[in-house]
Amino acid sequence: MQTVASQRLLSMSLPADALVAERGDAVQLHLRRNGLKVVVTVPKSVREWFVEATDATTGARTEDWCDYDGYDSTAPERLEQDMAEEVTLFVQRLLGSDLRFEVKGHAKLLWKLSGTWQQAVPLAASAV
């Protein structure tokens, strides 16, 4: 069975700088903008997802992931829905925001939300 999150990713309307493709057992969103490359990978049959961001000019890179099983007694259907909502929100923000890379100690991908630069990757509580 394919995850709701991977199905949603396949059905999203995308700008010219992004594409979605099926890659084996996963669906990937690829975004290239202003020297940045971001890849969001959503497995088709596992409740987890990954994001990698690279600054092509400096080679700086950051990544993170979320998984949803095994932490408490939440029903699998609820976990499936939570993951789909979080992936959708993350991708919508990613596609709709200005992006930049910051390297101060650790590399971070930032996005501009409501006029303020905020951490997107590594995933922050406000990112999902």
A tleap script that builds the chain and sets N, CA, C and O, in Angstrom:
source leaprc.protein.ff14SB
mol = sequence {
  NMET GLN THR VAL ALA SER GLN ARG LEU LEU
  SER MET SER LEU PRO ALA ASP ALA LEU VAL
  ALA GLU ARG GLY ASP ALA VAL GLN LEU HIE
  LEU ARG ARG ASN GLY LEU LYS VAL VAL VAL
  THR VAL PRO LYS SER VAL ARG GLU TRP PHE
  VAL GLU ALA THR ASP ALA THR THR GLY ALA
  ARG THR GLU ASP TRP CYS ASP TYR ASP GLY
  TYR ASP SER THR ALA PRO GLU ARG LEU GLU
  GLN ASP MET ALA GLU GLU VAL THR LEU PHE
  VAL GLN ARG LEU LEU GLY SER ASP LEU ARG
  PHE GLU VAL LYS GLY HIE ALA LYS LEU LEU
  TRP LYS LEU SER GLY THR TRP GLN GLN ALA
  VAL PRO LEU ALA ALA SER ALA CVAL
}
set mol.1.N position { 0.834 -1.189 0.000 }
set mol.1.CA position { 0.000 0.000 0.000 }
set mol.1.C position { 0.879 1.253 0.000 }
set mol.1.O position { 1.874 1.320 0.722 }
set mol.2.N position { 0.516 2.216 -0.792 }
set mol.2.CA position { 1.295 3.447 -0.893 }
set mol.2.C position { 0.853 4.441 0.168 }
set mol.2.O position { -0.343 4.618 0.401 }
set mol.3.N position { 1.834 5.098 0.819 }
set mol.3.CA position { 1.505 6.078 1.850 }
set mol.3.C position { 0.726 7.247 1.255 }
set mol.3.O position { 0.899 7.607 0.091 }
set mol.4.N position { -0.130 7.825 2.081 }
set mol.4.CA position { -0.893 9.004 1.665 }
set mol.4.C position { 0.070 10.142 1.320 }
set mol.4.O position { -0.163 10.882 0.364 }
set mol.5.N position { 1.146 10.283 2.091 }
set mol.5.CA position { 2.118 11.356 1.840 }
set mol.5.C position { 2.753 11.217 0.463 }
set mol.5.O position { 2.908 12.214 -0.242 }
set mol.6.N position { 3.124 9.999 0.063 }
set mol.6.CA position { 3.739 9.825 -1.264 }
set mol.6.C position { 2.703 10.068 -2.360 }
set mol.6.O position { 3.040 10.604 -3.416 }
set mol.7.N position { 1.464 9.688 -2.129 }
set mol.7.CA position { 0.405 9.955 -3.106 }
set mol.7.C position { 0.177 11.451 -3.271 }
set mol.7.O position { 0.022 11.938 -4.391 }
set mol.8.N position { 0.157 12.177 -2.165 }
set mol.8.CA position { -0.024 13.633 -2.230 }
set mol.8.C position { 1.126 14.299 -2.978 }
set mol.8.O position { 0.913 15.215 -3.772 }
set mol.9.N position { 2.340 13.833 -2.718 }
set mol.9.CA position { 3.505 14.402 -3.393 }
set mol.9.C position { 3.377 14.231 -4.899 }
set mol.9.O position { 3.686 15.151 -5.656 }
set mol.10.N position { 2.930 13.074 -5.336 }
set mol.10.CA position { 2.762 12.808 -6.769 }
set mol.10.C position { 1.691 13.683 -7.411 }
set mol.10.O position { 1.747 13.948 -8.611 }
set mol.11.N position { 0.726 14.131 -6.630 }
set mol.11.CA position { -0.389 14.893 -7.202 }
set mol.11.C position { -0.238 16.410 -7.067 }
set mol.11.O position { -1.117 17.151 -7.507 }
set mol.12.N position { 0.854 16.885 -6.471 }
set mol.12.CA position { 1.027 18.323 -6.252 }
set mol.12.C position { 1.287 19.071 -7.558 }
set mol.12.O position { 1.925 18.562 -8.479 }
set mol.13.N position { 0.774 20.287 -7.602 }
set mol.13.CA position { 1.081 21.207 -8.684 }
set mol.13.C position { 2.415 21.875 -8.345 }
set mol.13.O position { 2.594 22.386 -7.240 }
set mol.14.N position { 3.345 21.870 -9.295 }
set mol.14.CA position { 4.710 22.311 -9.000 }
set mol.14.C position { 5.136 23.499 -9.855 }
set mol.14.O position { 4.689 23.640 -10.993 }
set mol.15.N position { 6.003 24.357 -9.307 }
set mol.15.CA position { 6.585 25.441 -10.109 }
set mol.15.C position { 7.645 24.867 -11.056 }
set mol.15.O position { 7.996 23.691 -10.961 }
set mol.16.N position { 8.147 25.697 -11.960 }
set mol.16.CA position { 9.108 25.254 -12.970 }
set mol.16.C position { 10.431 24.766 -12.383 }
set mol.16.O position { 11.129 23.979 -13.023 }
set mol.17.N position { 10.789 25.218 -11.177 }
set mol.17.CA position { 12.080 24.822 -10.592 }
set mol.17.C position { 12.005 23.537 -9.766 }
set mol.17.O position { 12.956 23.190 -9.065 }
set mol.18.N position { 10.863 22.825 -9.849 }
set mol.18.CA position { 10.684 21.602 -9.063 }
set mol.18.C position { 10.122 20.490 -9.944 }
set mol.18.O position { 9.434 20.738 -10.934 }
set mol.19.N position { 10.437 19.256 -9.550 }
set mol.19.CA position { 9.837 18.100 -10.200 }
set mol.19.C position { 9.686 16.971 -9.194 }
set mol.19.O position { 10.429 16.874 -8.218 }
set mol.20.N position { 8.705 16.123 -9.461 }
set mol.20.CA position { 8.466 14.947 -8.623 }
set mol.20.C position { 8.639 13.726 -9.497 }
set mol.20.O position { 8.172 13.690 -10.635 }
set mol.21.N position { 9.325 12.713 -8.950 }
set mol.21.CA position { 9.557 11.481 -9.697 }
set mol.21.C position { 9.497 10.286 -8.756 }
set mol.21.O position { 9.862 10.383 -7.585 }
set mol.22.N position { 9.036 9.168 -9.279 }
set mol.22.CA position { 9.086 7.926 -8.524 }
set mol.22.C position { 10.469 7.333 -8.708 }
set mol.22.O position { 10.954 7.222 -9.833 }
set mol.23.N position { 11.100 6.954 -7.624 }
set mol.23.CA position { 12.442 6.369 -7.621 }
set mol.23.C position { 12.394 5.072 -6.838 }
set mol.23.O position { 12.553 5.076 -5.617 }
set mol.24.N position { 12.176 3.962 -7.526 }
set mol.24.CA position { 12.087 2.683 -6.834 }
set mol.24.C position { 10.936 2.661 -5.858 }
set mol.24.O position { 9.781 2.820 -6.255 }
set mol.25.N position { 11.234 2.467 -4.583 }
set mol.25.CA position { 10.209 2.371 -3.546 }
set mol.25.C position { 9.890 3.700 -2.881 }
set mol.25.O position { 9.354 3.730 -1.773 }
set mol.26.N position { 10.218 4.804 -3.554 }
set mol.26.CA position { 9.991 6.126 -2.962 }
set mol.26.C position { 9.546 7.117 -4.028 }
set mol.26.O position { 9.688 6.891 -5.229 }
set mol.27.N position { 9.003 8.222 -3.536 }
set mol.27.CA position { 8.675 9.371 -4.380 }
set mol.27.C position { 9.585 10.502 -3.928 }
set mol.27.O position { 9.733 10.747 -2.730 }
set mol.28.N position { 10.199 11.196 -4.894 }
set mol.28.CA position { 11.110 12.288 -4.550 }
set mol.28.C position { 10.668 13.590 -5.201 }
set mol.28.O position { 10.251 13.630 -6.358 }
set mol.29.N position { 10.775 14.645 -4.417 }
set mol.29.CA position { 10.619 16.005 -4.919 }
set mol.29.C position { 12.019 16.581 -5.044 }
set mol.29.O position { 12.799 16.531 -4.092 }
set mol.30.N position { 12.344 17.127 -6.204 }
set mol.30.CA position { 13.625 17.791 -6.424 }
set mol.30.C position { 13.345 19.262 -6.694 }
set mol.30.O position { 12.543 19.601 -7.564 }
set mol.31.N position { 14.008 20.131 -5.946 }
set mol.31.CA position { 13.868 21.570 -6.107 }
set mol.31.C position { 15.250 22.170 -6.300 }
set mol.31.O position { 16.158 21.915 -5.509 }
set mol.32.N position { 15.407 22.958 -7.338 }
set mol.32.CA position { 16.655 23.690 -7.574 }
set mol.32.C position { 16.310 25.170 -7.690 }
set mol.32.O position { 15.532 25.587 -8.548 }
set mol.33.N position { 16.918 25.949 -6.795 }
set mol.33.CA position { 16.613 27.381 -6.789 }
set mol.33.C position { 17.809 28.157 -6.257 }
set mol.33.O position { 18.315 27.863 -5.173 }
set mol.34.N position { 18.262 29.149 -7.019 }
set mol.34.CA position { 19.330 30.061 -6.582 }
set mol.34.C position { 20.552 29.333 -6.034 }
set mol.34.O position { 21.078 29.711 -4.988 }
set mol.35.N position { 21.003 28.307 -6.721 }
set mol.35.CA position { 22.189 27.574 -6.290 }
set mol.35.C position { 21.947 26.579 -5.183 }
set mol.35.O position { 22.891 25.979 -4.670 }
set mol.36.N position { 20.697 26.393 -4.805 }
set mol.36.CA position { 20.354 25.422 -3.762 }
set mol.36.C position { 19.654 24.223 -4.399 }
set mol.36.O position { 18.894 24.360 -5.358 }
set mol.37.N position { 19.927 23.064 -3.850 }
set mol.37.CA position { 19.236 21.849 -4.278 }
set mol.37.C position { 18.627 21.215 -3.036 }
set mol.37.O position { 19.315 20.989 -2.040 }
set mol.38.N position { 17.333 20.931 -3.104 }
set mol.38.CA position { 16.629 20.303 -1.995 }
set mol.38.C position { 15.913 19.064 -2.543 }
set mol.38.O position { 15.231 19.127 -3.566 }
set mol.39.N position { 16.081 17.948 -1.847 }
set mol.39.CA position { 15.412 16.697 -2.217 }
set mol.39.C position { 14.617 16.204 -1.012 }
set mol.39.O position { 15.159 16.018 0.077 }
set mol.40.N position { 13.326 15.999 -1.232 }
set mol.40.CA position { 12.446 15.413 -0.221 }
set mol.40.C position { 12.095 14.015 -0.712 }
set mol.40.O position { 11.572 13.849 -1.814 }
set mol.41.N position { 12.385 13.010 0.112 }
set mol.41.CA position { 12.130 11.618 -0.254 }
set mol.41.C position { 11.077 11.032 0.682 }
set mol.41.O position { 11.216 11.073 1.904 }
set mol.42.N position { 10.019 10.487 0.080 }
set mol.42.CA position { 8.930 9.874 0.847 }
set mol.42.C position { 8.780 8.431 0.373 }
set mol.42.O position { 8.340 8.195 -0.753 }
set mol.43.N position { 9.139 7.465 1.218 }
set mol.43.CA position { 8.944 6.065 0.844 }
set mol.43.C position { 7.465 5.773 0.573 }
set mol.43.O position { 6.577 6.402 1.148 }
set mol.44.N position { 7.228 4.820 -0.302 }
set mol.44.CA position { 5.858 4.465 -0.657 }
set mol.44.C position { 5.176 3.612 0.398 }
set mol.44.O position { 3.951 3.645 0.512 }
set mol.45.N position { 5.936 2.852 1.170 }
set mol.45.CA position { 5.289 1.894 2.069 }
set mol.45.C position { 5.762 1.976 3.523 }
set mol.45.O position { 5.464 1.086 4.320 }
set mol.46.N position { 6.492 3.028 3.872 }
set mol.46.CA position { 7.000 3.187 5.230 }
set mol.46.C position { 6.636 4.593 5.705 }
set mol.46.O position { 6.722 5.550 4.936 }
set mol.47.N position { 6.234 4.717 6.956 }
set mol.47.CA position { 5.856 6.030 7.500 }
set mol.47.C position { 7.094 6.768 7.998 }
set mol.47.O position { 7.353 6.843 9.199 }
set mol.48.N position { 7.844 7.304 7.052 }
set mol.48.CA position { 8.998 8.159 7.333 }
set mol.48.C position { 9.281 8.981 6.087 }
set mol.48.O position { 8.832 8.640 4.992 }
set mol.49.N position { 10.031 10.069 6.258 }
set mol.49.CA position { 10.433 10.879 5.113 }
set mol.49.C position { 11.740 11.575 5.426 }
set mol.49.O position { 12.112 11.740 6.588 }
set mol.50.N position { 12.433 11.982 4.368 }
set mol.50.CA position { 13.776 12.527 4.466 }
set mol.50.C position { 13.858 13.828 3.677 }
set mol.50.O position { 13.134 14.022 2.701 }
set mol.51.N position { 14.744 14.710 4.111 }
set mol.51.CA position { 15.015 15.927 3.350 }
set mol.51.C position { 16.521 16.177 3.373 }
set mol.51.O position { 17.167 16.078 4.416 }
set mol.52.N position { 17.066 16.504 2.202 }
set mol.52.CA position { 18.485 16.852 2.060 }
set mol.52.C position { 18.560 18.191 1.340 }
set mol.52.O position { 17.827 18.424 0.378 }
set mol.53.N position { 19.433 19.060 1.796 }
set mol.53.CA position { 19.613 20.364 1.154 }
set mol.53.C position { 21.093 20.620 0.962 }
set mol.53.O position { 21.899 20.377 1.860 }
set mol.54.N position { 21.447 21.117 -0.227 }
set mol.54.CA position { 22.837 21.374 -0.566 }
set mol.54.C position { 22.967 22.753 -1.183 }
set mol.54.O position { 22.142 23.156 -2.003 }
set mol.55.N position { 24.003 23.473 -0.788 }
set mol.55.CA position { 24.356 24.754 -1.397 }
set mol.55.C position { 25.438 24.463 -2.433 }
set mol.55.O position { 26.568 24.133 -2.071 }
set mol.56.N position { 25.107 24.581 -3.703 }
set mol.56.CA position { 26.039 24.224 -4.772 }
set mol.56.C position { 27.274 25.120 -4.795 }
set mol.56.O position { 28.338 24.678 -5.229 }
set mol.57.N position { 27.163 26.349 -4.347 }
set mol.57.CA position { 28.311 27.253 -4.400 }
set mol.57.C position { 29.363 26.945 -3.346 }
set mol.57.O position { 30.556 27.125 -3.590 }
set mol.58.N position { 28.930 26.479 -2.169 }
set mol.58.CA position { 29.890 26.205 -1.091 }
set mol.58.C position { 30.072 24.717 -0.814 }
set mol.58.O position { 31.046 24.315 -0.176 }
set mol.59.N position { 29.140 23.903 -1.291 }
set mol.59.CA position { 29.178 22.482 -1.000 }
set mol.59.C position { 28.603 22.139 0.360 }
set mol.59.O position { 28.565 20.965 0.729 }
set mol.60.N position { 28.154 23.129 1.114 }
set mol.60.CA position { 27.553 22.882 2.431 }
set mol.60.C position { 26.297 22.039 2.251 }
set mol.60.O position { 25.570 22.173 1.266 }
set mol.61.N position { 26.063 21.170 3.223 }
set mol.61.CA position { 24.950 20.230 3.123 }
set mol.61.C position { 24.344 19.997 4.500 }
set mol.61.O position { 25.045 19.983 5.512 }
set mol.62.N position { 23.024 19.816 4.515 }
set mol.62.CA position { 22.321 19.454 5.737 }
set mol.62.C position { 21.208 18.480 5.386 }
set mol.62.O position { 20.729 18.446 4.253 }
set mol.63.N position { 20.805 17.691 6.369 }
set mol.63.CA position { 19.749 16.712 6.130 }
set mol.63.C position { 19.041 16.401 7.441 }
set mol.63.O position { 19.537 16.695 8.528 }
set mol.64.N position { 17.873 15.802 7.303 }
set mol.64.CA position { 17.130 15.359 8.475 }
set mol.64.C position { 16.049 14.392 8.005 }
set mol.64.O position { 15.835 14.211 6.807 }
set mol.65.N position { 15.379 13.780 8.963 }
set mol.65.CA position { 14.306 12.851 8.625 }
set mol.65.C position { 13.328 12.738 9.777 }
set mol.65.O position { 13.642 13.086 10.915 }
set mol.66.N position { 12.133 12.246 9.465 }
set mol.66.CA position { 11.092 12.005 10.459 }
set mol.66.C position { 10.570 10.591 10.274 }
set mol.66.O position { 10.381 10.135 9.146 }
set mol.67.N position { 10.342 9.910 11.364 }
set mol.67.CA position { 9.644 8.635 11.297 }
set mol.67.C position { 8.495 8.676 12.297 }
set mol.67.O position { 8.495 9.471 13.237 }
set mol.68.N position { 7.526 7.810 12.077 }
set mol.68.CA position { 6.263 7.949 12.795 }
set mol.68.C position { 5.834 6.714 13.575 }
set mol.68.O position { 4.821 6.774 14.272 }
set mol.69.N position { 6.539 5.621 13.496 }
set mol.69.CA position { 6.103 4.384 14.139 }
set mol.69.C position { 6.908 4.062 15.380 }
set mol.69.O position { 8.098 4.367 15.454 }
set mol.70.N position { 6.253 3.438 16.363 }
set mol.70.CA position { 6.941 2.858 17.494 }
set mol.70.C position { 7.163 3.753 18.695 }
set mol.70.O position { 7.882 3.361 19.613 }
set mol.71.N position { 6.578 4.936 18.729 }
set mol.71.CA position { 6.822 5.847 19.840 }
set mol.71.C position { 5.740 5.813 20.905 }
set mol.71.O position { 6.006 6.103 22.071 }
set mol.72.N position { 4.538 5.467 20.517 }
set mol.72.CA position { 3.438 5.392 21.473 }
set mol.72.C position { 2.341 4.524 20.866 }
set mol.72.O position { 2.582 3.806 19.896 }
set mol.73.N position { 1.170 4.586 21.419 }
set mol.73.CA position { 0.083 3.717 20.958 }
set mol.73.C position { -0.837 4.392 19.939 }
set mol.73.O position { -1.968 3.948 19.738 }
set mol.74.N position { -0.361 5.459 19.296 }
set mol.74.CA position { -1.166 6.139 18.287 }
set mol.74.C position { -1.524 5.158 17.168 }
set mol.74.O position { -0.683 4.385 16.709 }
set mol.75.N position { -2.771 5.205 16.744 }
set mol.75.CA position { -3.247 4.301 15.697 }
set mol.75.C position { -2.484 4.548 14.390 }
set mol.75.O position { -2.180 5.695 14.062 }
set mol.76.N position { -2.173 3.482 13.643 }
set mol.76.CA position { -1.461 3.633 12.373 }
set mol.76.C position { -2.155 4.599 11.401 }
set mol.76.O position { -1.488 5.323 10.662 }
set mol.77.N position { -3.484 4.608 11.406 }
set mol.77.CA position { -4.219 5.514 10.515 }
set mol.77.C position { -3.951 6.976 10.881 }
set mol.77.O position { -3.814 7.826 10.001 }
set mol.78.N position { -3.876 7.262 12.176 }
set mol.78.CA position { -3.589 8.621 12.647 }
set mol.78.C position { -2.163 9.019 12.286 }
set mol.78.O position { -1.917 10.147 11.858 }
set mol.79.N position { -1.220 8.084 12.460 }
set mol.79.CA position { 0.172 8.352 12.088 }
set mol.79.C position { 0.284 8.635 10.597 }
set mol.79.O position { 1.012 9.536 10.179 }
set mol.80.N position { -0.435 7.867 9.808 }
set mol.80.CA position { -0.438 8.049 8.351 }
set mol.80.C position { -0.932 9.446 7.993 }
set mol.80.O position { -0.342 10.126 7.154 }
set mol.81.N position { -2.015 9.867 8.634 }
set mol.81.CA position { -2.577 11.189 8.366 }
set mol.81.C position { -1.648 12.295 8.855 }
set mol.81.O position { -1.461 13.291 8.157 }
set mol.82.N position { -1.067 12.137 10.035 }
set mol.82.CA position { -0.128 13.135 10.556 }
set mol.82.C position { 1.052 13.315 9.609 }
set mol.82.O position { 1.446 14.442 9.308 }
set mol.83.N position { 1.613 12.209 9.144 }
set mol.83.CA position { 2.751 12.287 8.233 }
set mol.83.C position { 2.360 12.992 6.930 }
set mol.83.O position { 3.088 13.859 6.446 }
set mol.84.N position { 1.228 12.623 6.375 }
set mol.84.CA position { 0.785 13.243 5.120 }
set mol.84.C position { 0.610 14.756 5.291 }
set mol.84.O position { 1.001 15.528 4.416 }
set mol.85.N position { 0.030 15.175 6.401 }
set mol.85.CA position { -0.171 16.606 6.650 }
set mol.85.C position { 1.164 17.326 6.834 }
set mol.85.O position { 1.347 18.430 6.321 }
set mol.86.N position { 2.092 16.714 7.557 }
set mol.86.CA position { 3.387 17.354 7.794 }
set mol.86.C position { 4.223 17.433 6.525 }
set mol.86.O position { 4.859 18.457 6.274 }
set mol.87.N position { 4.235 16.383 5.723 }
set mol.87.CA position { 4.975 16.422 4.447 }
set mol.87.C position { 4.370 17.476 3.527 }
set mol.87.O position { 5.099 18.250 2.906 }
set mol.88.N position { 3.049 17.510 3.435 }
set mol.88.CA position { 2.378 18.481 2.575 }
set mol.88.C position { 2.698 19.908 3.004 }
set mol.88.O position { 3.032 20.745 2.166 }
set mol.89.N position { 2.599 20.192 4.293 }
set mol.89.CA position { 2.902 21.533 4.789 }
set mol.89.C position { 4.362 21.895 4.519 }
set mol.89.O position { 4.648 23.003 4.065 }
set mol.90.N position { 5.279 20.982 4.790 }
set mol.90.CA position { 6.692 21.243 4.567 }
set mol.90.C position { 6.956 21.560 3.094 }
set mol.90.O position { 7.642 22.534 2.783 }
set mol.91.N position { 6.422 20.751 2.199 }
set mol.91.CA position { 6.661 20.954 0.760 }
set mol.91.C position { 6.009 22.243 0.281 }
set mol.91.O position { 6.608 22.964 -0.518 }
set mol.92.N position { 4.815 22.552 0.738 }
set mol.92.CA position { 4.168 23.810 0.356 }
set mol.92.C position { 5.004 25.013 0.792 }
set mol.92.O position { 5.183 25.959 0.025 }
set mol.93.N position { 5.512 24.975 2.019 }
set mol.93.CA position { 6.367 26.067 2.501 }
set mol.93.C position { 7.658 26.136 1.693 }
set mol.93.O position { 8.114 27.220 1.330 }
set mol.94.N position { 8.236 24.991 1.417 }
set mol.94.CA position { 9.466 24.934 0.638 }
set mol.94.C position { 9.271 25.558 -0.742 }
set mol.94.O position { 10.089 26.366 -1.180 }
set mol.95.N position { 8.207 25.190 -1.415 }
set mol.95.CA position { 7.940 25.692 -2.764 }
set mol.95.C position { 7.532 27.161 -2.769 }
set mol.95.O position { 7.784 27.870 -3.743 }
set mol.96.N position { 6.906 27.622 -1.695 }
set mol.96.CA position { 6.375 28.976 -1.671 }
set mol.96.C position { 7.231 30.009 -0.970 }
set mol.96.O position { 6.820 31.162 -0.841 }
set mol.97.N position { 8.415 29.622 -0.512 }
set mol.97.CA position { 9.239 30.538 0.280 }
set mol.97.C position { 10.553 30.874 -0.402 }
set mol.97.O position { 11.063 30.112 -1.224 }
set mol.98.N position { 11.091 32.038 -0.041 }
set mol.98.CA position { 12.479 32.328 -0.375 }
set mol.98.C position { 13.339 31.411 0.473 }
set mol.98.O position { 13.008 31.126 1.624 }
set mol.99.N position { 14.447 30.946 -0.097 }
set mol.99.CA position { 15.333 30.028 0.614 }
set mol.99.C position { 16.742 30.576 0.642 }
set mol.99.O position { 17.151 31.312 -0.256 }
set mol.100.N position { 17.485 30.214 1.677 }
set mol.100.CA position { 18.910 30.535 1.726 }
set mol.100.C position { 19.605 29.529 2.634 }
set mol.100.O position { 18.973 28.868 3.459 }
set mol.101.N position { 20.902 29.430 2.466 }
set mol.101.CA position { 21.710 28.527 3.275 }
set mol.101.C position { 22.508 29.354 4.258 }
set mol.101.O position { 22.981 30.441 3.927 }
set mol.102.N position { 22.656 28.844 5.454 }
set mol.102.CA position { 23.455 29.515 6.477 }
set mol.102.C position { 24.418 28.493 7.062 }
set mol.102.O position { 24.025 27.383 7.420 }
set mol.103.N position { 25.688 28.885 7.155 }
set mol.103.CA position { 26.671 27.996 7.773 }
set mol.103.C position { 27.341 28.773 8.901 }
set mol.103.O position { 28.282 29.536 8.681 }
set mol.104.N position { 26.839 28.561 10.099 }
set mol.104.CA position { 27.409 29.139 11.320 }
set mol.104.C position { 27.477 27.993 12.298 }
set mol.104.O position { 26.517 27.717 13.017 }
set mol.105.N position { 28.610 27.330 12.324 }
set mol.105.CA position { 28.722 26.110 13.116 }
set mol.105.C position { 28.205 24.933 12.307 }
set mol.105.O position { 28.990 24.159 11.760 }
set mol.106.N position { 26.887 24.795 12.227 }
set mol.106.CA position { 26.261 23.725 11.460 }
set mol.106.C position { 25.509 24.343 10.286 }
set mol.106.O position { 24.958 25.437 10.402 }
set mol.107.N position { 25.488 23.642 9.159 }
set mol.107.CA position { 24.758 24.109 7.986 }
set mol.107.C position { 23.260 24.028 8.243 }
set mol.107.O position { 22.775 23.081 8.861 }
set mol.108.N position { 22.528 25.038 7.757 }
set mol.108.CA position { 21.077 25.086 7.899 }
set mol.108.C position { 20.462 25.626 6.623 }
set mol.108.O position { 21.008 26.529 5.991 }
set mol.109.N position { 19.335 25.072 6.254 }
set mol.109.CA position { 18.513 25.651 5.207 }
set mol.109.C position { 17.474 26.508 5.905 }
set mol.109.O position { 16.793 26.049 6.823 }
set mol.110.N position { 17.355 27.745 5.472 }
set mol.110.CA position { 16.380 28.669 6.042 }
set mol.110.C position { 15.336 29.012 4.997 }
set mol.110.O position { 15.621 29.031 3.800 }
set mol.111.N position { 14.128 29.282 5.459 }
set mol.111.CA position { 13.096 29.810 4.577 }
set mol.111.C position { 12.495 31.043 5.213 }
set mol.111.O position { 12.515 31.215 6.432 }
set mol.112.N position { 11.953 31.908 4.345 }
set mol.112.CA position { 11.376 33.157 4.827 }
set mol.112.C position { 9.867 32.989 4.944 }
set mol.112.O position { 9.160 32.849 3.946 }
set mol.113.N position { 9.391 33.007 6.190 }
set mol.113.CA position { 7.967 32.882 6.478 }
set mol.113.C position { 7.501 34.136 7.200 }
set mol.113.O position { 8.092 34.538 8.201 }
set mol.114.N position { 6.452 34.746 6.697 }
set mol.114.CA position { 5.895 35.960 7.313 }
set mol.114.C position { 6.964 37.015 7.543 }
set mol.114.O position { 6.965 37.697 8.567 }
set mol.115.N position { 7.877 37.147 6.581 }
set mol.115.CA position { 8.900 38.183 6.646 }
set mol.115.C position { 10.096 37.873 7.523 }
set mol.115.O position { 10.969 38.725 7.689 }
set mol.116.N position { 10.162 36.675 8.092 }
set mol.116.CA position { 11.245 36.310 9.002 }
set mol.116.C position { 11.942 35.046 8.511 }
set mol.116.O position { 11.287 34.081 8.118 }
set mol.117.N position { 13.283 35.059 8.537 }
set mol.117.CA position { 14.040 33.863 8.185 }
set mol.117.C position { 13.967 32.866 9.328 }
set mol.117.O position { 14.279 33.193 10.473 }
set mol.118.N position { 13.549 31.636 9.005 }
set mol.118.CA position { 13.401 30.591 10.009 }
set mol.118.C position { 14.077 29.308 9.534 }
set mol.118.O position { 14.196 29.060 8.334 }
set mol.119.N position { 14.510 28.507 10.483 }
set mol.119.CA position { 15.165 27.251 10.154 }
set mol.119.C position { 14.172 26.259 9.588 }
set mol.119.O position { 13.119 26.012 10.176 }
set mol.120.N position { 14.517 25.686 8.429 }
set mol.120.CA position { 13.698 24.645 7.813 }
set mol.120.C position { 14.353 23.279 7.980 }
set mol.120.O position { 13.694 22.308 8.354 }
set mol.121.N position { 15.678 23.208 7.696 }
set mol.121.CA position { 16.426 21.946 7.795 }
set mol.121.C position { 17.756 22.249 8.453 }
set mol.121.O position { 18.426 23.186 8.019 }
set mol.122.N position { 18.190 21.510 9.485 }
set mol.122.CA position { 17.490 20.406 10.120 }
set mol.122.C position { 16.092 20.834 10.547 }
set mol.122.O position { 15.844 21.992 10.881 }
set mol.123.N position { 15.192 19.861 10.526 }
set mol.123.CA position { 13.795 20.145 10.811 }
set mol.123.C position { 13.632 20.749 12.193 }
set mol.123.O position { 14.117 20.212 13.189 }
set mol.124.N position { 12.947 21.863 12.230 }
set mol.124.CA position { 12.631 22.529 13.489 }
set mol.124.C position { 11.143 22.309 13.760 }
set mol.124.O position { 10.387 21.990 12.843 }
set mol.125.N position { 10.735 22.471 14.972 }
set mol.125.CA position { 9.312 22.271 15.316 }
set mol.125.C position { 8.420 23.130 14.445 }
set mol.125.O position { 7.302 22.725 14.127 }
set mol.126.N position { 8.887 24.314 14.049 }
set mol.126.CA position { 8.072 25.193 13.213 }
set mol.126.C position { 8.086 24.775 11.751 }
set mol.126.O position { 7.308 25.303 10.957 }
set mol.127.N position { 8.965 23.824 11.371 }
set mol.127.CA position { 9.071 23.414 9.971 }
set mol.127.C position { 8.027 22.381 9.594 }
set mol.127.O position { 7.671 22.256 8.423 }
set mol.128.N position { 7.528 21.634 10.583 }
set mol.128.CA position { 6.538 20.596 10.261 }
set mol.128.C position { 5.317 20.709 11.149 }
set mol.128.O position { 4.383 19.918 11.017 }
savepdb mol mol.pdb
quit
